[in-house]
Amino acid sequence: MIEFNQTGEGGGRMYLQGFGGDTSNFAIAAVRQGATAGYVSALGDDAHGRMLRDLWDREGVDHSAVATDADAYTAIYFVTHDPSGHQFSFMRAGSAASRMKPSGLPKGRIESAKVLHLSGISLAISSAACDTAYAAIAMARAAGVQVSFDTNLRRKLWPIDRARAVMTDVMRRCDICLPSLDDVAAITGLSDPDALVDHCLSLGAKIVALKLGERGAMVADANQRHRLGPHRCTPVDATGAGDTFGGAFVARLVAGDDLLAAGRYAVVAAALSTEGYGAVDPIPNAQRVRAALASAG
């Protein structure tokens, strides 16, 4: 999606144009940490779609599997800020991405990947997109490809009962689960971080990285669990911080880091991403994250 992010200028009437879409943010974050990533989606045949392709070209994200839908538009969203945090307003009903179908999936690309990543938004934007996500998961699992899933609950997109049923089912099918505390609390009724991690592991996830916002994160598998405190930063906009965490965490796992090292790295990357406006521009590269890790000891 194309992003318009409210700044503090002009009495709140000025917006900074940027880019968003949680799975796109994830892919860009992974590439900035040194991973190789490709994207599967759909765009309208419009100026906004061309802007996104230019972005992926600059970032080194392979978008050859992103379709162009001449009969639909590229989605946009607005971010506003108030004392309670950032708020989203979306314009994406009927967008090109929401019209994706399983028949358009690049089966060979999915089968040759190390990790397939998707999110709750991938499942929620339309029934067709949900069917497409499930088909992609089935392709990945049949080929022995790991599945990464970020809950990323957006209540405006679907009823909570459907969100609970679908997300719980996908957690059973994923290898790496990347829930946010508020998301998984809403769909489980649990509130204790340890209980939430236990729940995700009991469903079948092999690795769980529970994002705790300003309190850091908790990472776990069947044999170990680590509570990671926050990295000191000066936040101005948390848009996309969870996507940065996920992209950095999975990139480091693929690179060979152990659970604790990948978690520490991701906490720092996510913190640094809050120090600028927008979902993409503030995502740090590996050099900056490693410098921050070194300075933090």
Secondary structure, DSSP 8 states (H G I E B T S, - for coil): -EEEEE-SSGGGT-EEEEE--HHHHHHHHHHHTT---B---EEESSHHHHHHHHHHHHHT-B-TT-EEETTS---EEEEEEETTEEEEEEE-TT-TGGG--GGG--HHHHHT-SEEEEEHHHHHS-HHHHHHHHHHHHHHHHTT-EEEEE----TTTS-HHHHHHHHHHHHHH-SEE--BHHHHHHHH----HHHHHHHHHHHT-SEEEEE-GGG-EEEE-SS-EEEE-------S--TTHHHHHHHHHHHHHHHT--HHHHHHHHHHHHHHHTTSSSSSTT---HHHHHHHHHHH-
